[in-house]
Amino acid sequence: MKRLALVAFAGLLISAAHALASPTPPQGKDDDKEGTVAGTPVQRSQGGWIGIELKGNNWVLTFYNEKKKPIPADVSSAVFWWPVHYQPNAERTELLPSDNAAVFSSPYSVRAPHTFILHVVLLKEEKTDYTESYVINYSG
């Protein structure tokens, strides 16, 4: 029994010495960490990311920088359209900025099932000829 206690105590000392010897990560370097994209991540062609998700059956679009940290949107609106099985025409909605400058949303309620090919078009009000578009297989 004494040997078991001695071996356990020696193990504690070794693990404590190992913890003290290993370098500690520098504090205040949270900007170097890569964040996460909410929803379905889409890498933008000009740099950065967008996150597409359905919250309560409503579209939410969030903008991120290269390190996946939320940033204010550099576009004025977004248009989503997707084919549906219950009618011949595709569903469409426009997403506009919300209270948070990094988030666009739409009040349009999306009917289930939420598995389809989603077409995303980003627009800039000041540049009428500017469009940025993506096609993704959405499953939410």
C-alpha positions in Angstrom: 0.0 0.0 0.0 2.9 2.3 0.8 4.5 1.6 -2.6 1.2 2.5 -4.4 1.0 5.8 -2.5 4.7 6.5 -3.3 4.2 5.8 -7.0 1.1 8.0 -7.1 3.0 10.8 -5.4 6.0 10.5 -7.8 3.6 10.6 -10.7 2.1 13.8 -9.4 5.5 15.4 -9.0 6.5 14.4 -12.6 3.3 15.8 -14.1 3.7 19.1 -12.1 7.3 19.4 -13.3 6.2 18.8 -16.9 3.4 21.4 -16.7 5.9 24.0 -15.3 8.4 23.2 -18.0 6.0 23.5 -21.0 5.8 27.0 -22.5 2.6 28.9 -21.8 0.8 30.5 -24.8 1.2 34.2 -25.0 -1.7 36.2 -23.6 -3.6 38.7 -25.7 -3.1 36.9 -29.0 -6.8 36.2 -29.6 -6.6 38.2 -32.9 -4.3 35.5 -34.3 -6.8 32.7 -33.6 -9.1 31.7 -36.4 -12.8 32.1 -35.6 -15.7 30.0 -36.8 -18.3 30.8 -39.5 -21.9 30.4 -38.4 -24.0 28.2 -40.6 -22.8 27.1 -44.0 -19.4 28.7 -44.7 -18.7 30.1 -48.2 -15.3 31.6 -49.1 -15.7 34.8 -51.1 -13.8 35.3 -54.3 -12.4 38.7 -53.3 -11.4 37.5 -49.8 -13.2 36.8 -46.6 -16.1 34.5 -45.8 -19.9 34.6 -45.6 -22.0 32.3 -43.4 -25.5 31.3 -44.5 -28.0 29.8 -42.1 -31.7 29.4 -41.4 -32.7 30.7 -38.0 -36.4 30.0 -37.2 -37.0 29.4 -41.0 -35.6 32.8 -41.9 -32.4 33.5 -43.8 -29.4 35.0 -42.0 -26.2 36.0 -43.8 -23.1 36.9 -41.8 -19.9 38.5 -43.1 -16.4 37.5 -42.0 -12.8 38.5 -42.7 -10.0 36.1 -43.7 -9.6 34.9 -40.1 -13.3 34.2 -39.8 -14.0 37.1 -37.5 -17.3 39.0 -38.0 -16.9 42.3 -40.0 -19.3 44.9 -41.4 -20.8 44.0 -44.7 -19.2 45.6 -47.8 -22.4 45.1 -49.9 -25.8 46.8 -49.5 -28.1 43.8 -50.0 -28.2 40.1 -51.0 -30.7 38.1 -53.0 -31.3 34.4 -52.4 -33.3 32.1 -54.7 -33.8 28.4 -54.6 -36.0 25.8 -56.4 -38.9 24.3 -54.6 -41.0 21.2 -55.2 -44.5 22.7 -54.5 -44.6 25.2 -57.4 -42.9 25.7 -60.8 -41.3 29.0 -59.9 -38.3 29.3 -57.5 -38.6 31.1 -54.2 -36.8 34.4 -53.8 -36.0 36.8 -51.0 -33.9 39.9 -50.4 -31.7 40.1 -47.3 -31.0 43.5 -45.8 -28.8 44.8 -43.0 -30.0 44.2 -39.5 -29.0 46.0 -36.3 -25.6 44.3 -36.5 -23.6 45.6 -39.5 -22.1 42.2 -40.1 -25.5 40.4 -40.4 -28.2 40.6 -43.1 -31.6 38.9 -42.6 -34.9 38.3 -44.3 -38.4 38.1 -42.8 -39.4 35.6 -45.5 -40.2 32.2 -44.0 -38.6 29.3 -45.8 -40.8 26.1 -46.0 -39.2 22.7 -45.3 -37.5 20.6 -46.5 -34.3 22.7 -46.3 -32.2 20.8 -48.8 -31.8 22.5 -52.2 -29.4 24.4 -54.5 -29.2 27.9 -53.2 -28.2 30.8 -55.4 -26.7 33.8 -53.6 -26.2 37.3 -55.2 -24.5 40.1 -53.3 -25.2 43.6 -54.6 -23.7 47.1 -54.0 -26.0 50.0 -54.2 -23.4 52.5 -55.3 -22.1 50.2 -58.1 -25.1 49.1 -60.2 -23.0 46.8 -62.4 -21.4 45.0 -59.5 -22.5 41.5 -58.6 -20.9 38.7 -56.7 -22.7 35.4 -56.9 -22.4 31.9 -55.5 -24.2 28.6 -55.9 -24.1 26.1 -53.0 -25.7 22.9 -52.1 -27.6 23.9 -49.0 -28.7 21.5 -46.4 -29.9 23.0 -43.1 
